[in-house]
Amino acid sequence: MARLFGTDGVRGLANADLTPALALRLATSAARVLTADPAKARAAAVSAGGDQKPPTRTRPLAVIGRDPRASGEMLEAAVAAGLASAGVDVALLGVLPTPGVAYLTGVLGADLGVVISASHNAMPDNGIKIFGAGGFKLADDVEDAIEAGMDAELPLPTGDRVGRIYDEHGAVDRYVDHLLVSIPHALTGIKVVVDCAHGASSTVAPEVYRRAGAEVIVIAGEPDGLNINEGVGSTHLDGLRAAVVANGADLGIAHDGDADRCLAVAADGSDVDGDAILAVLALAMQERGELNYGTVVTTVMANLGFHQAMRRAGLTVKTTAVGDRYVLAEMNAGGYSLGGEQSGHIVMSDYATTGDGLLTATHLMARVAATGITLGNLAKVVTKFPQVLINVRVADKAAVADSAAVRSAVAEAQAELGESGRVLLRPSGTEPLVRVMVEAPEGTVAKGIAERVASVVASA
């Protein structure tokens, strides 16, 4: 049986794969697992910057936030019911970016936080992400324990031990203030177009950027529950590119549905991906003496050009599996302050426990404002190798990726490239896809090899 949790929580077609019944069972089990050791939970909250003396409570506390997609209201109700039925008080944060939920999990001294969002997925999908105390993503073994307990028939609390559910007023304001305090330089003089993907950042992002001093033009900032990620956001940059050029903006920022990632567009409409953003931030932090151990953490998807840029700057790069949870785990283990992914998930551990697209965007714009150098020129620190990524839809992604024919095709392609490029094949953590990525000195070579390997994957 396939594992319920993917690389970023539980996702599926809302009310088909991800039903209220499943959400209730998941939440009840999560409450039992994550509130089993209250002392440990409070210690984690304090270490993450939460209240030094969390308020005395008779019951554990959970917070829930969501993106604006229509099924979120339904699943929020189911998750809240599951948590309360397990004796946990529930603070509803409303529509809020995923990193905002992580932040408030810590500062409110909550035992766990839940985000109801499918991130960049299309509107019919939804998902459930769970943070432990302090706002940290869960380790694989903790997720396994939650999944294993979903069918347990254990007694539930009654009477005054049943959890209470209430709205947490002022949640957005607390998150906005947290972001503004972190910015190293005012954004005065910056004209930015922000694509909010009709998602969770639609209200928060423009407010933060304006209050930091930028002139802000908003696109895709009118969520109606049905239009989230619909041809907009960080996976659809055409509209942002056009808006940046048409408005003569200095740059554009694109968020996904839950705003835990950020991609950018330079003034000329050219893309600035997570590798370039990570490099720009790394050099800025190194200059300010904030890059711990002169080290940046990234994933196996990072372009070879990023590695070369960091070497030229005298910085060390640590590499992990794909997923910001693995980036964060490596950062925590080594005490590093910056890590991220090509997709735009950037983790700045001095300010956040998870990827935060708004935090990333403010610091990126602050670098442009502080140096007076355009984003396009700052991004040139990374000379990218042509990289081709092909997503192949398959029935059983794990079996296909491990098949003899596919492994042979990958080995043959890597031998052909030698040290001048690389082939990476991996099953998606959130969708029924096998991803084939090839880097080579020439784009035509990368494309040809990627298509050849992808055809083997498709027929395996």
Buried (B, 14 or more C-beta within 10 A) or exposed (E): EEEBBBBBBBBBBBEEEBBBEBBBBBBBBBBBBBBEEEEEBBBBBBEBBBEEEBEEEEBBBBBBBBBBBBBBEBBBBBBBBBBBBBBBBBBBBBBBBBBBBBBBBBBBBBBBBBBBBBBBBEBBBBBBBBBBBBBBBBEEEBBBBBBEBBEEEEEEBEEEEBBEBEEBEEBBEBBBEBBEEBBBBBBEEBBBBBBBBBBBBBBBBBBBBBBBBBBBBBBBBEBEBEBBBEEBBBBBBEBBBBBBBEBEBBBBBBBBBBBBBBBBBBBEBEBBBBBBBBBBBBBBBBEEEBBBEBBBBBBBBBBBBBBBBBEEBEBBBBBBBBBBBBBBBBBBEBEBBBBBBBBBBBBBBEBBBBBBBBBBBBBBBBBBBBBEBBBBEBBBBBEBBBBBBBBBEBEBBEEBBEBEEBBEBBEBBBEBBEEEBBBBBBBBBBBBBBBBBBBBEEEEBBBBBBEBBBBBBBEB
